[in-house]
Amino acid sequence: GTAKAYVGVDGCSQCTAPTALTTAGMTVAVCTACDSGKKPNKGGSGCVTCSVGDCKSCVVDNICGECVDGFYFKAGDAPSCVSAEACTNEEGFFIDATEKKCTACADDNCAVCVAKEQQKCSLCKTSGTKKYLKKDGESTTGTCVDTAGCPATHYVDEEAKECNTCVSAGTTDCTTCEKDANGVVCKTCTTDTKTIFGLNRKSCVASCPANSTPKATGQDSQVCECNEGLQPNTESTECQPISNCNTEHCLECTSEGADKEVCTKCLSEYYLTPTSQCVSDCTTLKGYYGNDTDRKCKKCNDACVECKGEGADKCTACPAGRMLQYTDADTPANGGRCMNQC
């Protein structure tokens, strides 16, 4: 039959036959080793000088085209082969295992990315203008933005260098939010119905929850605050007692919650009785009145059976055999003196 042959490669010391031999002409062999310290180029069609460290083959003299196993090709003015650690230690580069390359992130502002595509950044360069990572939905990756690029329903976290959603920080129905010393809170409440800051400014509400009152903030919106003796729960959705005193309406006590508990201070609208209970009206205890200074039930003057306040001229009921003479006939509720009957 007709002989099939192939042409050798200049400077080649070892070669293999081309994958397809033809009778029409001589086909160039595939070089696998070269003389004089040179290396085959990537296609094995020639021998080139290839002194680049950890390079398997060069395209032309000293321009690496493929790295040895365990190293990745990094393009640039001086293409090189780098380890995985060296690649990822440099801002803005990642390992493309499929292509065996150390590749630059698509976003110049990105310090760490997991793929070349946009939206795949996991950390932004702090030296750039767009240094905040805005994640893509529930993903851990996203794009780098500046303050202006962080939308109204998000907030800038300077410490984490992220642009996060208000909702992810535990707020509800904020128009805008911000991070301050108390964490992430609503900044504005401007919807048609929910115009009041909720407890701890963690939400925007149409009305305050039970046992709380809207208070002025110096801004357009009011903020809900728990009434005395109560505090917001962990979720800032409702008010709960500050103390664990078992005595009803008690704010402070000794031996809290125990059998020997003694109430020492009542909520502001109540008075402390001599038996350490809290009542709204001391006159329900015969012979006592409510002192508004220390919020305690005090014993009436000895001249009175019942009274409205301190002193012998504040009686509202007298002992048998004595009659009540009002201090001011126009205001009998203020009490008077107990006089001997004629």
Secondary structure, DSSP 8 states (H G I E B T S, - for coil): -----EE--TTEEEEE--SS--SSS-EE-EEEEESTT-EEBTTSS-EE---STTEEEEEETTEEEEE-TT-EEE-SSS-EEE-HHHHHTSTTEEEETTTTEEEE-SSTTEEEESSSSTT-EEEE-TTSS--EEEE-TT-S-EEEE-GGGS-TTEEEETTTTEEEETGGGT-BS-SEEEEETTEEEEEE--SSS--EE-GGG-BEESS--TTEEEE--SSSS-EEEE-TTEEE-TTSSSEEES----STTEEEEESTTSTT-EEEEE-TTSEE-TTS-EES-GGGSTTEEEETTTTEEEE--TT-SEESSSSTT-EEE--TTEEEEESSTT-GGG-EEEEE--
